[in-house]
Amino acid sequence: MNEVNTERRDPRPYPTNCVVGTVGDDGTARTAIDALLGAGFNREDIDILHGEKDLQRLDPTGAEHGFLAQFQRTLIRTFELEEFKHLTHHLEDVRAGRFVIMVLTKRRVQRIVAADILNRCGAEFVGFYGRWAWEDLSATARTSPEDFPAWFARAWNDRDPDALASLFDEDAEFVNVTGVCWHDRESIRKAHADGLERIFNKSTLATDATKVQRLSPDIAVVHARMTLSGQAPVGAVTHPGPRTTIVSFVVHRIGERWLCASVHNTDVIPNMETNVIDEAGVFRSANYQSGQVS
C-alpha cells in the first residue's frame, strides 16, 4: 500500500474549526480518509500531519502567524485550557511518527460525522477546535443511552438545531405530537430550526423519569417523561401552560457512541384514556369511564 500523501498547498498552522484525531499507521489513515471522502468531505478540507516537517504547524509554543493566532495561543498558554493540552497530545503524536488527521467542518453536523468516522477508525484524542474552545468528540463523549434525553434537552435549550440533529442517524425517523413525520436528519434539523425560532424560542425543556429497555448490547429503547414550558402565545391562548410529553427514542451504538434511529413524541393528557372525533369533525380527548370529553 502506498504511503498517505501528507502534502498540502495551504497548510493550517492552527486547526481552527477542525475535527482532529490521531491514528497510528498509514493504512488506518488511508481508511479514515476514504471514509471521510465517501461521507462527502472535500479532499482539500482534509489535512494530514506526519513527520518532522509538520511539527511546527501544530506546536502551540512555536512560531506565531498573525495577531489573532498569537493572542489565542497566549490565552491557551496562560489559562492552560483543554485546547492546549490536547494540541500538545497531537504534537507528541506527530513527533512519535503517528498520523494526525484534521478535517475542516463548517457545521456541527459535519463535526459529528467526521468525529464518528475517526472514532470508528480507532483514532485517539478526537475533538473539535473552535476559535476559542475545544470540544471533546471522543467515543467516550456519548456512551450511555440513559443520557440521551438530557442531550436532546440540552440542544433544545441551547436553541441549537444542528446539535439536536447530530443526535440522529442520516435516515432517522421523527414523529411529533401531532403525527407530523420527518424522515431524515436534515428534515429533523430544519423542522426544529423553525420551531426553536418561532414557537419555542423562549421555551425550556426539562427531563424527568427515564426508563431504558435494552434490546441488545447495541440497541435500546429510551422512554423519557419531559416537560415543556414557555411556549409562544398563539391565537386566543396568550399564556400557554406547561406541557408534559413522553418521548420514545430508539437508539443504537456505533463504536462507543449512541445515535438515534427513531423517535416518537406523545402529549400526556391528564384524566383521558383515548381520543375521539365528534359529529362536527373536531378532534377531542375522551375518558369513557367518566364520560368526560375535552
RODRENDO-298843 format. One record per residue (C-alpha): residue number from 1; x, y, z. Coordinates in nm, 4 decimals. Layout:
! residues N
pos,u,v,w
NUM,X,Y,Z $
...
***
This chain:
! residues 294
pos,u,v,w
1,0.0000,0.0000,0.0000 $
2,0.1257,0.3443,-0.0873 $
3,0.2009,0.5815,0.1953 $
4,-0.0540,0.8504,0.2711 $
5,0.0218,1.1786,0.0979 $
6,0.0600,1.4428,0.3693 $
7,0.1364,1.7343,0.1370 $
8,-0.0987,2.0339,0.1316 $
9,-0.0819,2.3506,-0.0752 $
10,-0.2442,2.5559,0.2030 $
11,-0.1231,2.4238,0.5396 $
12,-0.3127,2.5298,0.8511 $
13,-0.0757,2.6400,1.1303 $
14,-0.3619,2.6023,1.3786 $
15,-0.6634,2.3680,1.3376 $
16,-0.9415,2.6271,1.3776 $
17,-1.2880,2.4813,1.3022 $
18,-1.1366,2.1364,1.2571 $
19,-1.2120,1.7946,1.3973 $
20,-0.8758,1.6407,1.4845 $
21,-0.7730,1.2884,1.5776 $
22,-0.4632,1.0680,1.5803 $
23,-0.4207,0.7273,1.4157 $
24,-0.1213,0.5013,1.4386 $
25,-0.0327,0.3987,1.0830 $
26,-0.0752,0.4946,0.7191 $
27,-0.3174,0.2096,0.6488 $
28,-0.5591,0.3324,0.9142 $
29,-0.5081,0.6891,0.7944 $
30,-0.5985,0.5831,0.4400 $
31,-0.9104,0.4020,0.5648 $
32,-1.0173,0.7146,0.7546 $
33,-0.9569,0.9402,0.4537 $
34,-1.1547,0.7118,0.2217 $
35,-1.4434,0.7098,0.4704 $
36,-1.4344,1.0903,0.5014 $
37,-1.4365,1.1292,0.1234 $
38,-1.7202,0.8795,0.0992 $
39,-1.9165,1.0865,0.3528 $
40,-1.8901,1.3918,0.1282 $
41,-1.5930,1.5810,0.2681 $
42,-1.3729,1.7570,0.0124 $
43,-1.0128,1.6411,-0.0166 $
44,-0.8871,1.9971,0.0297 $
45,-1.0628,2.0078,0.3685 $
46,-0.8684,1.7056,0.4971 $
47,-0.5189,1.7695,0.6295 $
48,-0.2722,1.5026,0.7464 $
49,0.0291,1.5741,0.9630 $
50,0.3121,1.3233,0.9772 $
51,0.6865,1.3655,1.0244 $
52,0.9302,1.6298,1.1440 $
53,0.8374,1.8904,0.8826 $
54,0.4858,1.9143,1.0271 $
55,0.5832,1.9624,1.3926 $
56,0.5939,2.3397,1.3793 $
57,0.2449,2.3582,1.2267 $
58,0.0910,2.2133,1.5451 $
59,0.3405,2.3413,1.8041 $
60,0.1488,2.5932,2.0196 $
61,0.4801,2.7250,2.1550 $
62,0.6355,2.7718,1.8122 $
63,0.6284,3.0493,1.5545 $
64,0.3143,3.2638,1.5520 $
65,0.1175,3.3507,1.2400 $
66,-0.0809,3.6718,1.2807 $
67,-0.2204,3.8653,1.5753 $
68,-0.5319,3.6546,1.6325 $
69,-0.3393,3.3292,1.6370 $
70,-0.0794,3.4779,1.8703 $
71,-0.3473,3.6168,2.1017 $
72,-0.5392,3.2894,2.1007 $
73,-0.2319,3.0836,2.1808 $
74,-0.1353,3.3265,2.4554 $
75,-0.4744,3.2619,2.6145 $
76,-0.4225,2.8885,2.5825 $
77,-0.0809,2.9042,2.7490 $
78,-0.1962,3.1429,3.0190 $
79,-0.5057,2.9536,3.1329 $
80,-0.3931,2.6009,3.0444 $
81,-0.7167,2.5283,2.8609 $
82,-0.8092,2.1792,2.7432 $
83,-0.7396,2.3016,2.3907 $
84,-0.3701,2.3449,2.4697 $
85,-0.3468,2.0086,2.6443 $
86,-0.4936,1.8186,2.3512 $
87,-0.2945,2.0133,2.0945 $
88,0.0131,1.9015,2.2873 $
89,-0.1051,1.5396,2.2571 $
90,-0.1187,1.5760,1.8794 $
91,0.2222,1.7409,1.8746 $
92,0.3712,1.4440,2.0576 $
93,0.1906,1.2062,1.8225 $
94,0.3496,1.3674,1.5166 $
95,0.6859,1.3581,1.6881 $
96,0.6344,0.9859,1.7532 $
97,0.5662,0.9189,1.3840 $
98,0.1890,0.8810,1.4075 $
99,-0.0682,1.0435,1.1764 $
100,-0.2758,1.3420,1.2884 $
101,-0.5850,1.3950,1.0722 $
102,-0.7529,1.7365,1.0628 $
103,-1.0930,1.7802,0.8962 $
104,-1.2344,2.1260,0.8310 $
105,-1.6003,2.1246,0.9431 $
106,-1.8162,2.4323,0.8950 $
107,-2.1309,2.2931,1.0580 $
108,-2.1928,2.0964,1.3752 $
109,-2.3480,1.8059,1.1880 $
110,-2.0238,1.7754,0.9914 $
111,-1.8286,1.7701,1.3182 $
112,-2.0261,1.4705,1.4429 $
113,-1.9921,1.2828,1.1126 $
114,-1.6165,1.3446,1.0970 $
115,-1.5703,1.2533,1.4635 $
116,-1.7728,0.9332,1.4243 $
117,-1.5560,0.8280,1.1293 $
118,-1.2343,0.8955,1.3185 $
119,-1.3675,0.7145,1.6261 $
120,-1.4689,0.4122,1.4164 $
121,-1.1134,0.4034,1.2838 $
122,-0.9792,0.3921,1.6382 $
123,-0.8467,0.7479,1.6477 $
124,-0.7380,0.8943,1.9801 $
125,-0.7853,1.2452,2.1256 $
126,-1.0726,1.3191,1.8866 $
127,-1.2023,1.6700,1.9366 $
128,-1.3196,1.9895,1.7697 $
129,-1.1016,2.3019,1.7816 $
130,-1.3208,2.6109,1.7649 $
131,-1.1946,2.9659,1.7633 $
132,-1.1716,2.9886,2.1415 $
133,-1.2650,2.6470,2.2774 $
134,-1.2055,2.2750,2.2402 $
135,-1.4919,2.0201,2.2406 $
136,-1.4487,1.6542,2.3266 $
137,-1.5812,1.4341,2.0464 $
138,-1.4153,1.1107,2.1510 $
139,-1.6053,0.7844,2.1503 $
140,-1.6497,0.8134,2.5266 $
141,-1.8249,1.1522,2.4977 $
142,-2.1658,0.9901,2.4358 $
143,-2.1515,0.6437,2.5858 $
144,-2.4825,0.5874,2.7659 $
145,-2.8357,0.5640,2.6205 $
146,-2.9699,0.6736,2.9609 $
147,-2.8342,1.0217,2.8946 $
148,-2.9974,1.0603,2.5531 $
149,-3.2976,1.2665,2.6754 $
150,-3.0577,1.5057,2.8511 $
151,-2.8555,1.5551,2.5301 $
152,-3.1788,1.6262,2.3410 $
153,-3.2965,1.8743,2.6067 $
154,-2.9584,2.0489,2.6147 $
155,-2.9629,2.1065,2.2380 $
156,-3.3243,2.2282,2.2622 $
157,-3.2499,2.4714,2.5446 $
158,-2.9393,2.5982,2.3621 $
159,-3.1598,2.6695,2.0548 $
160,-2.9108,2.4657,1.8540 $
161,-3.0862,2.2650,1.5799 $
162,-2.7508,2.1445,1.4447 $
163,-2.6597,1.9912,1.7810 $
164,-3.0059,1.8376,1.8054 $
165,-2.9854,1.6911,1.4553 $
166,-2.6402,1.5498,1.5266 $
167,-2.8020,1.3050,1.7698 $
168,-2.9782,1.1298,1.4801 $
169,-2.8889,0.8911,1.2005 $
170,-2.8821,1.0302,0.8481 $
171,-3.2075,0.8440,0.7686 $
172,-3.3676,0.8776,1.1123 $
173,-3.7447,0.8992,1.1615 $
174,-3.9152,1.1542,1.3892 $
175,-4.2887,1.1581,1.4692 $
176,-4.4036,1.4668,1.6615 $
177,-4.7009,1.5107,1.8971 $
178,-4.9473,1.5822,1.6142 $
179,-4.8336,1.2926,1.3974 $
180,-4.6162,1.5010,1.1628 $
181,-4.3309,1.2823,1.0334 $
182,-3.9777,1.3829,0.9352 $
183,-3.7821,1.1194,0.7505 $
184,-3.4142,1.2147,0.7726 $
185,-3.1622,1.4126,0.9756 $
186,-3.1828,1.7229,0.7584 $
187,-3.5623,1.7457,0.7747 $
188,-3.5421,1.6977,1.1518 $
189,-3.2920,1.9811,1.1698 $
190,-3.4996,2.2143,0.9520 $
191,-3.8206,2.1472,1.1431 $
192,-3.6580,2.2126,1.4785 $
193,-3.4731,2.5184,1.3498 $
194,-3.8093,2.6667,1.2547 $
195,-3.9789,2.5627,1.5783 $
196,-3.6983,2.6853,1.8029 $
197,-3.7015,3.0217,1.6244 $
198,-4.0787,3.0863,1.6246 $
199,-4.2801,2.8610,1.8547 $
200,-4.0324,2.7577,2.1226 $
201,-3.7836,3.0461,2.1142 $
202,-3.8263,3.1141,2.4884 $
203,-3.9129,2.7638,2.5983 $
204,-3.7416,2.5309,2.8427 $
205,-3.7396,2.1532,2.8062 $
206,-3.6792,1.9546,3.1259 $
207,-3.6305,1.5805,3.1625 $
208,-3.7923,1.3752,3.4354 $
209,-3.8340,0.9992,3.4730 $
210,-3.6377,0.7954,3.2187 $
211,-3.6643,0.4232,3.1527 $
212,-3.4280,0.2260,2.9301 $
213,-3.5111,-0.1087,2.7748 $
214,-3.2011,-0.2783,2.6320 $
215,-3.2933,-0.4892,2.3307 $
216,-2.9317,-0.5923,2.2776 $
217,-2.5919,-0.4602,2.3869 $
218,-2.6050,-0.2177,2.0934 $
219,-2.9762,-0.1272,2.0734 $
220,-3.2030,0.0337,2.3326 $
221,-3.5426,0.1990,2.3647 $
222,-3.5435,0.5038,2.5900 $
223,-3.8727,0.6398,2.7265 $
224,-3.8431,0.9830,2.8867 $
225,-4.1041,1.1981,3.0567 $
226,-4.0276,1.5569,2.9568 $
227,-4.1916,1.8909,3.0435 $
228,-4.2024,2.1862,2.8055 $
229,-4.2701,2.5352,2.9399 $
230,-4.2555,2.8811,2.7844 $
231,-4.4227,2.8008,2.4528 $
232,-4.5057,3.1111,2.2445 $
233,-4.8643,3.2514,2.2545 $
234,-5.0951,3.1571,1.9673 $
235,-5.4434,3.2862,1.8793 $
236,-5.6534,3.3412,2.1910 $
237,-5.4048,3.1476,2.4062 $
238,-5.1858,3.4266,2.5421 $
239,-5.0091,3.2266,2.8131 $
240,-4.9671,2.8601,2.7109 $
241,-4.9202,2.6362,3.0104 $
242,-4.6550,2.3691,3.0554 $
243,-4.6939,2.0508,2.8531 $
244,-4.5749,1.7061,2.9518 $
245,-4.4820,1.4526,2.6875 $
246,-4.3450,1.1020,2.6694 $
247,-4.0602,1.0873,2.4206 $
248,-3.9527,0.7441,2.2991 $
249,-3.6051,0.7171,2.1449 $
250,-3.4807,0.4090,1.9605 $
251,-3.1037,0.4330,1.9840 $
252,-2.8134,0.2191,1.8707 $
253,-2.4418,0.2151,1.9339 $
254,-2.1778,0.2859,1.6699 $
255,-1.8423,0.2098,1.8241 $
256,-1.8874,0.3631,2.1674 $
257,-2.1216,0.6440,2.0609 $
258,-2.5004,0.6268,2.0566 $
259,-2.7211,0.7647,1.7779 $
260,-3.0991,0.7788,1.7435 $
261,-3.2704,0.5888,1.4620 $
262,-3.6284,0.6809,1.5506 $
263,-3.8197,0.8980,1.7974 $
264,-4.1888,0.9370,1.8790 $
265,-4.3231,1.2244,2.0895 $
266,-4.6645,1.1933,2.2601 $
267,-4.8512,1.4520,2.4689 $
268,-4.9637,1.3423,2.8155 $
269,-5.3309,1.4429,2.8626 $
270,-5.4372,1.4078,3.2279 $
271,-5.7512,1.2054,3.3084 $
272,-5.8012,1.0960,2.9474 $
273,-5.7698,0.7483,2.8020 $
274,-5.8165,0.7977,2.4278 $
275,-5.9179,1.0419,2.1556 $
276,-6.2429,1.0842,1.9666 $
277,-6.3703,1.2847,1.6681 $
278,-6.7097,1.4423,1.7333 $
279,-7.0010,1.4935,1.4924 $
280,-6.8511,1.8210,1.3698 $
281,-6.5240,1.6501,1.2870 $
282,-6.3398,1.8094,1.5812 $
283,-6.0593,1.6065,1.7351 $
284,-6.1115,1.5757,2.1135 $
285,-5.9794,1.3786,2.4092 $
286,-6.2140,1.1409,2.5883 $
287,-6.2435,0.9364,2.9062 $
288,-6.5021,0.6597,2.8609 $
289,-6.5088,0.5685,3.2303 $
290,-6.6140,0.9165,3.3408 $
291,-6.7814,1.0254,3.0190 $
292,-6.5595,1.3378,3.0128 $
293,-6.4736,1.4855,2.6746 $
294,-6.2397,1.7783,2.6292 $
***
